[in-house]
Amino acid sequence: MSAREKKMVSMSEEMVSLMEKNQSLQEEVQVARENSSNSMDELRAEFTKRISTAEKKLQAMSKVKQECMRVVECEA
């Protein structure tokens, strides 16, 4: 085999190796994107739950405040 043919075989092998590596990296990126999306959905759900809980507590405290104001007004 001539030097030129050897170089072509070597470059072809390197190209195949790089294509395999590229495919592997693309798969890793896809998995990372899916995990990121799932994490965002979980965070969004947790945030929504916490906001809802805080709103309920705020409403309860508002009712307590109003009741206290009525008691104070009645005593005055």
Secondary structure, 3 states (H helix, E strand, C coil): CCHHHHHHHHHHHHHHHHHHHHHHHHHHHHHHHHHHHHHHHHHHHHHHHHHHHHHHHHHHHHHHHHHHHHHHHHHC
